[in-house]
């Protein structure tokens, strides 16, 4: 067996400005034998040189560069979050190759502020072999409007994939982790987000458990959300966006209402459009900042 934990992160061009902070945050983890395995999802050569060269200096980082993605005429899969390899497709083909006791799926826009929640997750997994995985967050079954399909749909429960640590020996790699949807005879649409169908099937068919970390650890991490759809934030303004986002979640030195006054209001005033744009599925993707160095995208 290789590392105790492998954190698997997929990075797109739009993620890079926030992923720079996320990758660095793994240096806070101590006394665990781990690796951060980064999968390049159509990151152009110039951006690979700019960011990957820096990240590879961290002793815990390994990068799957995918040089075959560099060609201008390469086929790009259309996916609801952008013109990249779909998240679940990458997980299906890459996770089975990892030689670790635990495998974590982590988003490129998920930053570790303090690592105690990770230590707690590992402690719980070590103590109970019937657990498939532990997530930082959970979404119950809900009916909501899905902008990609422009209709209301029933979205099935999901232990959110932006940070889930799985026990590899409990993963059934015959069950796909891809997004799945089904329409019944009444025309009602049900959607299983990335890993949702895999998770629910594992619980029902293998009698495994999925858990969520205690809420007291919520201030130890931050998930910025939707950065694969980012078109407004770049290396010139990401620092203030990140600063305000952390304040909004954790307050300034514990001062009451400082998160609402300085975080929420200022972020909404300065970056309201950026937040709104990341909640919409884009097809005409005009990039700015880092993403000006782009590939030629074929809209098939």
Order of alpha helices (4+ residues) and beta strands (2+ residues): beta-alpha-beta-beta-alpha-beta-beta-alpha-beta-beta-beta-beta-beta-beta-beta-beta-alpha-beta-beta-alpha-alpha
